[in-house]
Amino acid sequence: MSGELPSAVAIDLGAESCRISLLTWENRKPIISLVHRFSNAPIAQNNSLHWPLDHICSELETALRQCASTATRPIASIGVDGWAVDYVRLKEDGTPLALPHCYRDPRTEAAEAEVEKRISREELFTLSGVQPLRINTLYQLVADNLAGIPSHAPWINLPEYILMRLGGKRIAEFTNATHTGLVDAKTPSWNKEILTPCGLDAAAAPVIEHTSAKIGRLSGPLSEASAFKNTALIAPCCHDTASAVAGIPLHGDDWAYISSGTWSLVGMLLDHSICTPQAFHAGFTNFGAAGNGVCFHKNVNGMWLLRQCLDHLSPGHSILELIAAAERLPAPRHLLDVDDPDLLLHGEMASRINAQRIRKGLS
């Protein structure tokens, strides 16, 4: 094996689809193959939105077995990234307390109001650098408290949960931890000035680990495959946007990025957070980046609106068909406020958009 470059597996958890890719080498040139892809979406259960965790884990196991059978040499590592803010609450034995909630569940409306009684939105931004949105882990954990879930129940974000399930330690990778809205804007540590007034138990949070930390080795039945005999579990930028920005082959400070997906993100890579009142009022946010940098960007409610309209108006048809139908209509004279909190919610999107137009006197 001397001189041979190692194979690796990348798991990308998306809020609409998940992908598992295998990195191999040919003549010292990298080849990335998409091994498996499957749809993902929240499910309604007991008047709440949850992620189908068992389905996700089952599909990932299938994909990893495909990787093991495809690889021609041992697989050195597995890394996982995914969407941010959602998490799994755990029992004492490390198994899930319940299905994880989806960040679009309306339960956070009451939690947002509760947090604002205790700490202002601008103070939250100053302390964490994170734009206060009710989808943030902060509000979800407060919603757990309001629902009677003990604040000391351990929790772990979804990408790190997958790594833990595969055999790793319970950790919070730095870039993903910052998305909780609970990390100090100046130091990579949980901010007790936010946790304490919001009634959250710091001991329930995982230890924050630096990006690229090795957090264990693959164990369990999957490790019996010859390709997985000595496979390390790595915490890359566990937040998918941080991973995407880290992969941009550019240097210097004269470039910006646009990441377009369920959310669209427009910003720059900086070496420090900007927590000024101007940044707060403009709706910018500061999230961790590879190498302890900062992704300073603005969140825009992106392809989510198209997907939800498609599901609402014409299930079974493609986005291209929806766009073609829209092109046959006159251009709108007024812009849609995509940051309307009502448009963050799940279901009946066309009706939500029309309701906004009616409120503005446009229909």
Summary of the structure (lengths in Angstrom):
residues: 363
radius of gyration: 21.0
end to end distance: 68.4
largest distance: 70.6
contacts: 1150
relative contact order: 0.11
helix: 34%
strand: 26%
